[in-house]
Amino acid sequence: MQRWRGLEDIPEDWGRSVVTIGSYDGVHRGHQLIIRHAVERARELGVPSVVVTFDPHPSEVVRPGSHPPLLAPHHRRAELMAELGVDALLILPFTTEFSKLSPADFVVKVLVDKLHAKAVVEGPNFRFGHKAAGNVEVLTEQGKVYDFEVDVVDLVLCGEAGGGRPFSSTLTRGLVAEGDVEGAAEILGRPHRVEGIVVRGAQRGRELGFPTANVETLPHTAIPADGVYAGWLNVNGEAMPAAISVGTNPQFDGTERTVEAYAIDRVGLDLYGLHVAVDFLAFVRGQAKFDSLDGLLVQMAEDVKRCRELVAAAE
């Protein structure tokens, strides 16, 4: 998959293409449906498929300080899109100037002059242009002027976790924030993932017999509610069963919120400085402070046992 940052990165000889535009944070199952449709439409027409997305999130530019927690960083979204068969990914730097483009100017500047769109695929709630003035009706009218078709893909309703609501990144972020990682996985189509570099912490886990990887998460990451979770610690392509702790470590009067993963039944791991990914499978219990260190150790052993069982059942 080709990856471009900015309109200037698009090859000068780029021909017609099928395009879909959106933030696509998380590349959840609703996003996947739209992207797959774009890929299939491109193959029907014999042209490449292109996903257009933005950095930073548009809300941060339009309403500074409102950047939503992110379900997936851009490199992860790119991996997921490549798996869906996308031919090219265009990340547009979203600036104040860019946010002021009218819908018609956006169509000309991006879809017509650069990507030479033959078809554009979107969901029914797609909005674009200054103050989100453009919608699929406006896009369809522009398509008649500039010779591209517009396909609208119906939103898919969620199952039990979503209460019958459409798939959405906002809903997924809410479930993650509540600690409902199983509900989030139902929408995402995979476990929610948190990534970052392993840094040195207080090393109390090592002293207690449960050495953890203290993950310095990427900016704006959507982090699950405080508690203990079962999941996987992914290192260099290997997914290791893990017991994951999220929170401030109240047993030791901590104040900084951290994500720590203990690779179950693994010894001698040296992960400092490595970029790792933590996948959340299931919530085990909430954060708690125990009457004694012995009480904490007993509970940690129980947590690891439960996490081992949950991961084994999921594999």
C-alpha positions as CSV (number, residue, x, y, z in Angstrom):
1,M,0.0,0.0,0.0
2,Q,1.3,3.4,-0.9
3,R,1.3,6.0,1.9
4,W,1.2,9.7,1.2
5,R,1.3,12.7,3.6
6,G,-0.1,15.8,2.0
7,L,-1.4,16.4,-1.5
8,E,2.1,17.1,-2.8
9,D,3.1,13.4,-2.2
10,I,0.5,12.1,-4.7
11,P,2.3,11.0,-7.9
12,E,2.0,13.5,-10.7
13,D,0.8,10.7,-13.1
14,W,-1.8,9.4,-10.7
15,G,-4.9,8.3,-12.7
16,R,-8.5,7.8,-11.8
17,S,-9.3,6.2,-8.4
18,V,-12.1,5.2,-6.0
19,V,-11.9,7.3,-2.8
20,T,-13.3,7.2,0.7
21,I,-12.7,10.0,3.2
22,G,-12.9,10.0,7.0
23,S,-11.1,10.1,10.3
24,Y,-11.4,6.3,10.4
25,D,-10.2,6.2,14.0
26,G,-10.1,2.6,15.1
27,V,-11.1,1.2,11.7
28,H,-14.0,-0.4,13.4
29,R,-16.5,-2.8,11.7
30,G,-18.6,0.1,10.3
31,H,-15.4,1.6,8.8
32,Q,-14.4,-1.8,7.4
33,L,-17.7,-2.1,5.6
34,I,-17.2,1.3,3.9
35,I,-13.5,0.6,3.0
36,R,-14.3,-2.9,1.7
37,H,-17.0,-1.4,-0.5
38,A,-14.5,1.1,-1.9
39,V,-11.9,-1.6,-2.5
40,E,-14.5,-3.8,-4.3
41,R,-15.7,-0.8,-6.3
42,A,-12.2,0.0,-7.4
43,R,-11.6,-3.5,-8.6
44,E,-14.8,-3.4,-10.6
45,L,-13.7,-0.2,-12.3
46,G,-10.1,-1.3,-12.7
47,V,-8.6,1.6,-10.7
48,P,-6.8,1.9,-7.4
49,S,-8.6,2.5,-4.1
50,V,-7.6,5.4,-1.9
51,V,-8.4,6.2,1.8
52,V,-8.1,9.9,2.8
53,T,-7.8,10.7,6.4
54,F,-6.5,13.6,8.6
55,D,-3.8,14.5,11.1
56,P,-4.4,15.9,13.7
57,H,-8.0,15.0,14.3
58,P,-10.2,17.8,12.8
59,S,-11.8,18.6,16.2
60,E,-8.4,19.6,17.6
61,V,-8.1,22.3,15.0
62,V,-11.7,23.5,15.0
63,R,-12.0,23.3,18.8
64,P,-8.5,23.3,20.3
65,G,-8.2,21.1,23.4
66,S,-11.0,18.8,22.3
67,H,-8.9,16.1,20.7
68,P,-10.7,12.8,21.4
69,P,-9.0,9.8,22.8
70,L,-7.7,7.8,19.8
71,L,-8.5,4.1,19.3
72,A,-5.6,3.6,16.9
73,P,-2.5,5.6,15.9
74,H,-2.1,6.3,12.2
75,H,0.5,3.5,11.6
76,R,-2.0,1.0,13.1
77,R,-4.8,2.3,10.9
78,A,-2.6,2.0,7.9
79,E,-1.9,-1.7,8.8
80,L,-5.6,-2.5,9.1
81,M,-6.4,-0.7,5.9
82,A,-3.7,-2.6,4.0
83,E,-5.2,-5.8,5.3
84,L,-8.5,-4.7,3.7
85,G,-6.8,-4.3,0.3
86,V,-6.5,-0.5,0.2
87,D,-4.0,0.6,-2.5
88,A,-3.1,4.0,-1.1
89,L,-3.5,6.0,2.1
90,L,-3.4,9.8,2.0
91,I,-3.0,11.6,5.3
92,L,-3.9,15.2,5.0
93,P,-2.4,17.7,7.5
94,F,-5.5,19.3,8.9
95,T,-4.7,23.0,9.4
96,T,-6.8,26.1,10.2
97,E,-6.4,27.1,6.5
98,F,-7.5,23.6,5.3
99,S,-10.5,23.7,7.7
100,K,-11.8,26.8,5.9
101,L,-12.1,25.1,2.5
102,S,-15.7,25.2,1.3
103,P,-17.2,21.8,0.3
104,A,-16.9,22.7,-3.4
105,D,-13.2,23.8,-3.0
106,F,-12.5,20.6,-1.1
107,V,-13.9,18.5,-3.9
108,V,-11.8,20.3,-6.5
109,K,-8.6,20.5,-4.5
110,V,-8.6,16.9,-3.2
111,L,-10.9,14.7,-5.2
112,V,-10.7,16.2,-8.7
113,D,-7.3,17.8,-9.2
114,K,-5.2,15.3,-7.2
115,L,-7.0,12.0,-6.9
116,H,-9.1,12.1,-10.1
117,A,-11.9,10.4,-8.4
118,K,-14.1,8.0,-10.5
119,A,-16.2,7.1,-7.5
120,V,-16.4,8.2,-3.9
121,V,-17.7,5.9,-1.1
122,E,-19.1,7.2,2.2
123,G,-21.5,6.5,5.0
124,P,-24.8,8.4,5.2
125,N,-23.5,10.7,8.0
126,F,-20.4,11.9,6.1
127,R,-19.7,15.7,6.4
128,F,-17.0,17.7,4.9
129,G,-15.8,21.3,4.2
130,H,-15.9,24.4,6.2
131,K,-18.2,24.1,9.3
132,A,-19.1,20.6,8.0
133,A,-21.4,22.2,5.5
134,G,-21.0,19.4,2.9
135,N,-22.9,16.1,3.1
136,V,-23.6,13.1,0.8
137,E,-26.2,15.1,-1.1
138,V,-23.8,18.0,-1.8
139,L,-21.1,15.4,-2.7
140,T,-23.5,13.7,-5.2
141,E,-24.3,17.1,-6.8
142,Q,-20.5,17.8,-7.1
143,G,-20.1,14.3,-8.7
144,K,-22.5,15.2,-11.5
145,V,-20.4,18.3,-12.2
146,Y,-17.0,16.6,-12.0
147,D,-17.8,13.2,-13.4
148,F,-17.6,10.9,-10.4
149,E,-20.2,8.6,-8.8
150,V,-21.1,8.6,-5.1
151,D,-21.9,5.3,-3.3
152,V,-23.5,5.6,0.1
153,V,-23.0,2.6,2.4
154,D,-25.6,2.1,5.1
155,L,-24.4,2.1,8.7
156,V,-24.5,-1.2,10.4
157,L,-26.2,-1.6,13.8
158,C,-24.2,-2.8,16.7
159,G,-25.1,-5.9,18.7
160,E,-25.7,-6.1,22.4
161,A,-22.8,-3.9,23.4
162,G,-24.0,-1.0,21.3
163,G,-27.7,-1.2,22.3
164,G,-28.7,-1.3,18.6
165,R,-26.9,1.9,17.8
166,P,-24.8,2.4,14.7
167,F,-21.1,1.5,14.8
168,S,-19.2,4.5,15.8
169,S,-15.8,5.6,17.1
170,T,-17.5,7.7,19.8
171,L,-19.5,4.7,21.1
172,T,-16.3,2.6,21.1
173,R,-14.4,5.3,23.1
174,G,-17.1,5.3,25.6
175,L,-17.0,1.6,26.1
176,V,-13.2,1.7,26.5
177,A,-13.5,4.5,29.0
178,E,-15.9,2.4,31.0
179,G,-13.6,-0.7,31.0
180,D,-16.0,-2.6,28.7
181,V,-13.2,-3.9,26.5
182,E,-15.3,-6.8,25.3
183,G,-18.0,-4.5,24.1
184,A,-15.4,-2.4,22.4
185,A,-14.0,-5.5,20.7
186,E,-17.5,-6.3,19.4
187,I,-17.5,-3.0,17.5
188,L,-13.8,-3.0,16.5
189,G,-13.8,-6.6,15.3
190,R,-10.7,-7.2,17.4
191,P,-9.4,-6.4,20.9
192,H,-8.7,-2.8,21.7
193,R,-5.0,-2.0,21.6
194,V,-2.7,0.4,23.4
195,E,0.8,1.0,22.2
196,G,4.0,2.6,23.4
197,I,7.6,2.4,24.6
198,V,8.5,0.3,27.6
199,V,10.0,2.6,30.2
200,R,11.5,2.1,33.7
201,G,8.9,2.5,36.5
202,A,9.2,2.0,40.2
203,Q,10.0,-1.7,39.5
204,R,7.7,-2.9,42.4
205,G,6.3,-5.6,40.2
206,R,9.7,-7.1,39.8
207,E,10.3,-7.0,43.6
208,L,6.9,-8.7,44.1
209,G,7.6,-11.5,41.7
210,F,5.4,-10.1,38.8
211,P,7.7,-8.0,36.6
212,T,5.7,-5.8,34.4
213,A,6.3,-3.8,31.2
214,N,5.5,-0.2,32.0
215,V,4.1,1.2,28.7
216,E,4.5,4.9,28.0
217,T,1.4,5.3,25.8
218,L,1.2,7.4,22.7
219,P,-0.4,10.9,23.0
220,H,-4.2,11.0,23.1
221,T,-4.5,7.2,23.5
222,A,-7.9,5.8,24.5
223,I,-7.0,4.0,27.8
224,P,-9.5,1.6,29.5
225,A,-10.8,2.4,32.9
226,D,-8.7,1.6,35.9
227,G,-8.5,-2.1,36.8
228,V,-7.0,-5.4,35.9
229,Y,-7.5,-7.0,32.5
230,A,-6.6,-10.2,30.7
231,G,-5.0,-9.8,27.3
232,W,-1.8,-10.0,25.3
233,L,1.5,-8.2,25.3
234,N,2.7,-8.0,21.7
235,V,6.5,-7.8,21.3
236,N,8.2,-8.1,17.9
237,G,5.3,-10.0,16.4
238,E,4.9,-12.4,19.4
239,A,1.6,-12.2,21.4
240,M,2.2,-13.3,24.9
241,P,-0.7,-13.9,27.4
242,A,-0.7,-11.1,29.9
243,A,-2.2,-9.7,33.1
244,I,-2.7,-6.0,32.5
245,S,-3.0,-3.3,35.2
246,V,-4.3,0.2,34.5
247,G,-4.4,2.8,37.2
248,T,-2.4,4.8,39.7
249,N,-1.2,1.9,41.9
250,P,-3.1,3.0,45.1
251,Q,-1.4,0.3,47.2
252,F,1.7,2.5,47.0
253,D,-0.1,5.8,47.0
254,G,0.7,6.4,43.3
255,T,-0.7,9.4,41.5
256,E,0.4,8.9,37.9
257,R,-1.9,6.7,35.7
258,T,0.0,3.9,34.0
259,V,-0.5,0.8,31.8
260,E,1.5,-2.2,32.9
261,A,1.5,-5.7,31.5
262,Y,2.9,-8.8,33.1
263,A,3.8,-11.5,30.5
264,I,2.4,-14.7,32.1
265,D,4.8,-17.5,32.7
266,R,7.6,-15.7,30.9
267,V,10.9,-15.0,32.6
268,G,14.0,-13.0,31.8
269,L,12.4,-10.6,29.4
270,D,14.3,-7.4,28.7
271,L,11.8,-5.1,27.1
272,Y,13.1,-1.6,28.1
273,G,13.1,0.7,25.1
274,L,11.0,-1.5,22.9
275,H,7.8,-0.5,21.2
276,V,5.1,-2.9,22.4
277,A,1.3,-3.3,22.0
278,V,-1.1,-4.3,24.7
279,D,-4.4,-6.0,23.6
280,F,-7.3,-6.0,26.0
281,L,-9.4,-9.1,26.1
282,A,-11.5,-8.9,29.2
283,F,-12.0,-6.9,32.4
284,V,-11.1,-8.9,35.5
285,R,-11.6,-6.6,38.5
286,G,-11.4,-2.9,39.5
287,Q,-8.5,-1.1,41.1
288,A,-8.3,-1.6,44.8
289,K,-6.1,-1.0,47.8
290,F,-5.5,-3.9,50.2
291,D,-5.0,-4.0,53.9
292,S,-1.6,-5.6,53.6
293,L,1.1,-6.4,51.1
294,D,0.4,-10.1,51.6
295,G,-3.3,-9.4,50.7
296,L,-2.1,-7.8,47.5
297,L,0.2,-10.7,46.6
298,V,-2.6,-13.2,47.1
299,Q,-4.9,-11.2,44.8
300,M,-2.2,-10.7,42.2
301,A,-1.7,-14.5,42.1
302,E,-5.5,-14.9,41.6
303,D,-5.5,-12.3,38.9
304,V,-2.8,-14.0,37.0
305,K,-4.6,-17.4,37.3
306,R,-7.8,-15.8,36.0
307,C,-6.0,-14.0,33.1
308,R,-4.3,-17.2,32.1
309,E,-7.7,-19.0,32.0
310,L,-9.4,-16.2,30.0
311,V,-6.6,-16.0,27.4
312,A,-6.4,-19.7,27.0
313,A,-10.2,-19.9,26.4
314,A,-9.9,-17.2,23.7
315,E,-7.1,-18.8,21.8
